[in-house]
Amino acid sequence: MAQTPKTKKIRKIIGVVVSDKMMKTRVVAVASLKKHPKYLKYYKVTTKFKAHDENNEYKMGDKVTIEESRPLSREKRWRIINKIA
């Protein structure tokens, strides 16, 4: 019996570039809402991801889509796909 290989679903997230000081790397901030366990109120949580930018084309303030990839360095596990207008 031949088994079909399982394909891993690639996560895609929308965020804003908050730092472009590194070569071929951008820091992307992703905001999400989290519910407080006791008070049941929602509050904003911001997570920063280091994402690969091969041509240094994205600048601070750009809204971008990032996708999960193989580890590119010690902290880089994301790749920028495109810019959202």
Beta strands, then each sheet from edge to edge (+ up, - down):
strand 1: 12-22
strand 2: 25-35
strand 3: 42-52
strand 4: 63-68
strand 5: 78-84
sheet 1: 1+ 2- 3+ 5+ 4- 1+
end
